[in-house]
Amino acid sequence: MGNPTTTKPIALGGNPPLSTAAGATLGMTLAQVRPLYPAEDLSRVEGGAIVVYGTRGSDRLSLGFFESDPSTPLQEIKGGATCGDF
């Protein structure tokens, strides 16, 4: 009998589990993602992340690279409204 706590990864059918409307997916390099978000569409680049604001001021998309080297992979995709004071 095998170890009962051993798990196997779930097959995802070849499609990345998360992508942006422009087509950025986890693991793409910064060099691959930059053309998807032209400079005039970017609100700012902060600390290795590309940040794009939506039509409402509180909506934003953040793509986290954590380094500015063109070969750095996309490691984080966050979206939604920023949190206010509670």
Secondary structure, DSSP 8 states (H G I E B T S, - for coil): ---TT-------TTS-S-B-TT--BTT-BHHHHGGGS-GGG-SEEETTEEEEE-SSTTEEEEEE-SS-STT-B--EEEEEE-----
